[in-house]
Amino acid sequence: NRSFDANHNVVNQMTLSYITDSQGVRTLFDVTETRSIGFTASGVAAQVITATYANDKTTVLGVQVVTNKNISADGHVGEVLLSKYTSRDPNDKVDGAITPTGLESTEDILNTSFDAFGNALTQNITTTSYNEDGSVLSTDYRSAQNTYDIYNRTTHVVSQTFATSDLTQAPTQTQVIDGTLL
């Protein structure tokens, strides 16, 4: 953690991930740079930008921008916009702002209900993939109903895929996932 705001929220962070071989030798796997912007009173960041690098610490593998919207006073996030990019602007400073380039996809997640611990119970998800020129390649529509155990781990998910944005129509596919380690 490189820097914090006045409320002790991390605003600039670097994370190093390692793998260990059978002889116990650790090797750097990847590096992430994270910038968190616009914290609410509940401690939720309005936006989190993460750039992932290869183990050479310079080759950008991708950038992800999470924008949290409709944040309640108790920290429930009503809408999450997840945008994935191919790279970051080469003119960015190493520890400065991260400017993503090359939009690959967006995932707009509407969390419509929560349990007492703030876990999203019902989600409507629209995923849009883009061509290199920025035009829309495809759009997918899903809904998810989630169940959690007493440790807030997901234990059951019913995920449905729809042909259109009208989620009242019959789904084209339903997937049910059970297990405590999802």
HUTA-V878001 format. One record per backbone hydrogen bond with DSSP energy under -1.0 kcal/mol. CO is the residue of the C=O (numbers start at 0). NH is the residue of the N-H. Records with the same first field share a line. If there is no record, write none. Layout:
CO->NH ; NH
This chain:
2->10 ; 11
4->7
8->4
10->35
11->1 ; 2
12->33
14->31
16->28 ; 29
18->26
20->23
24->20
26->18
29->16
30->52
31->14
32->50
33->12
34->48
36->45 ; 46
37->45
39->42
43->39
45->67
46->36
47->65
48->34
49->63
50->32
51->60 ; 61
52->30
53->56
58->53
61->51
62->84
63->49
64->82
65->47
66->80
68->78
69->77
71->74
75->71
77->110
78->68
79->108
80->66
81->106
82->64
83->103 ; 104
84->62
86->100
88->91
92->95
98->88
100->86
101->85
103->129
104->83
105->127
106->81
107->125
108->79
109->123
112->120 ; 121
114->117
118->114
120->145
121->111
122->143
123->109
124->141
125->107
126->139
127->105
128->136 ; 137
130->133
134->130
137->128
139->126
140->161
141->124
142->159
143->122
144->157
146->154 ; 155
148->151
152->148
154->178
155->146
156->176
157->144
158->174
159->142
160->171 ; 172
164->166
165->168
172->160
174->158
176->156
